[in-house]
Amino acid sequence: MLVGIAGVMGLVATAQSGQPIAGKTTFGITAGVNWNNINGKTAAGADLDNKLKTGFNAGINAEIPISSGLYLQPGLEYRRKGSELSNGNELTLSYIDIPVNLIYKPMLGTGKVLLGFGPYVGFGINGKVKSANGTERDIKFTNTYSVSEAEDLQFKKLDAGANFIAGYEFPCNFSLAFKAQLGLVNINPDTNLPNDQTRNRNTGFGLSLGYRL
């Protein structure tokens, strides 16, 4: 992730050296619906057979002009992720994500196209697993798997990956965007077991409505 952030900052430096900064920093709010899954492999190396789970997101961001049509957009988001597990249980994981996106906004008609990408870092704040009979249990966040709590689902608190954005900003300052998120970090805790191939990665996509203040 540090490489990704460094890459974004490198693009920022290049753009700044090539063109003068135009405009001023603005702030925005966003909210939307997302569909999430946890992809990866089981301990034996088989592909996970989970299904999409509906969640939501809400956040704030700053949009810092770099050059004509190009912006750096750091933000702070609450995002509910998770998955419908293959055993019928419903997993919900809540994160605070910190994205740092590079946004390109060329004019199209009376508004602007939104195209963007960038890294994010997420921190798990809570989680629950709901069984088919309706009972719920809390998720345990830990970096190392605890055998004494084997009956509970356990995940690492840290998540990280990449964002991809495509949308349209209307002249009234409202925007509608498709956002995809690809987790690049294994959120399964370390088990220290030989030949353990368990891999869990957050993935998701969704629609987000935004407004620039």
N, C-alpha and C positions, 0 to 999 in steps of 0.2 A: 504493500500500500504506500509506503514511503516513496517507492520508485514512481508510482502513479501520480502522487501529489507533486513530486519533483518535476515530472513531465508536464503537468498542467502549468506549473509556475514557469517552466522553461518556455512554453508557448506564450505565456503572458509577457515575458521579457522580450521575446522576439517581436510580438505584435506592438509593444510599446516603442521599440526602437524604430519600427517601420512607419507608424502613423501617429499623429497626435491624438490625444484622448479627447473624445467629444461627449458632452452631456455630463450628468451628475449621478452620483450613487443614489439608487432608489431602494425601497424596501417592499417586500411582498408577503402575502399570506397564501397558503395553499391548503386544499383539503380534497380528499377523493377516496375512491374505492380501489382495492387491489386484490389480486388473486395470487395466492402463494402456494409454494410446495417446498418440501425438503427432499432433495435428490441426493443420490450417492450410492453407497454399497453397504451390504450387511457384513458381519464379521467374517463370513465365508467367501465374500467377494461377489455375491449376487447383487444385481441391481435392485434398489428399493422400488416397491410398487405402491407408493403413496399417491394420493389424489389432491387436486387443488382445494384450497380453503379460502373463503372470502374474508378479507380483513379491511382495514381502513387506515388512512394516514392523514396527518395534519401537521403543518409546520410554518415556519417563517424563514425568510432569506433576505440577503442583501444582493444587489446587482451592481457590480462595480465596473464602469466602462473602461475598456482597455484601448480600443480603437473603434473606428466606425463599424457598428454592427456586431462587435465582439465584446463579451462581458465575462467577468469572473463572478460566479454565483455561489458563495458559501451559504450554508443554511443549517437549520436545526429542525429535525422532524421526529414526531412520535409515529411509529409504524407498527401495526399489529400484523405479525407473520404467523407461520405455522403450517399445518398440513392435516389432511384426513389420512390417518395411518392405515396400513393394510390390514391391521387387526380390527378395524372398525372404530378405534378410539379417535377422538378429535383433539389435536394438539394446537394450543394457542401460545405464541411467544410474543411478548411486547418488547420493543427496542426503542431507544433514543438513538437516532442516526445523525451523523454529521457528514453531509455531502459537501464536496467542493467541485462544482461543475463549471465547465467552460461552455458558454452559450453563444451561439451565432444567430442573429436575428435580421435576416435580409427582408427588405420590404416586399410585400406581395399584396396587390390591391390596396385597400385602405389600412391594412394591418401589417403584421410581421410574422413570418415563419419562425418557429422555434426549433432549433437543432442543438443538441447538447450531449455531452458525455463527461464523465469524471469519476473519481474514486469516492467511496464512502467508508466510514468506520461506524459501527454500531455497538451499543452496549445494552445487553439484556437487563431489564428491570423487573420483570415478573413473567410467569408463565403457568399454565394449567393444562392438565390432560383430563378430558372428559370421556368416560367409558360409555359403552353402548347402553348401559342400564341407568345412566344419568349421574353416577357418582363422579366427583371431581377430586383431584389431588394437585398440589403445587409442584412445579418443576424445581429441581435442584440445579443451581448454577455452580459449576466447579470445573477446574482445569484438569483434575485427576479423578477418575472414576472411583467411587466409594463402594466397596463390596457390602458394607454394612447397611447401605441404603439402596441395595440392588433392585428393590421393588419399585423404586421411583425412577422416572425418566430424568436423566442428567445431561446437561449441555454446558458448554463453555459460555461464559458471559460475552466474550468478544466476537463480533462478526465484522467482516470487511469484504469489499468487493467493488463492483463497477456499476454506475448508472448510465442509462441511455434514454434520451428525451427527444420527442418529436411532437410538435403541436403548432398552435396558431394563437397569436396575441391580437385581440381586436382593438380598434382605436379607442374604445371606452375603458381600456386598461384591464379588462378581463381576458383570461386566456384559458384554453383547453388543451391539455397535453396528454399524450400517451407516454408512460414511463415504464421502463423495464429495469430490473435489478438482478444482477448476477453475483451471487455470493462466491467468493474465491477462497474462503477460509473454512477448514473443517471445524464445525462446532461440536463435534463429538469429543468428550473428554478423553484424555490419554488413559488407556487401560493397562499398559505395560505387559500385555499378554502377547505371546509369540504368535506370529502369523495373523494378527488381528487386522482385517482390511476394512473395518468400519469407517465410513465417510458420510458425513451429513453436511449438506450445504444449502443455505437459503436461496431460493430463486423466486421471482415474482414479476408481475406486470399489472398495470392498471391505468385508470383514467383519473386525472387531477384537474380541478378547477382552481385557477389562481386569480389574484387581483393585486396590481401594483399600486401602492399608496402614493 
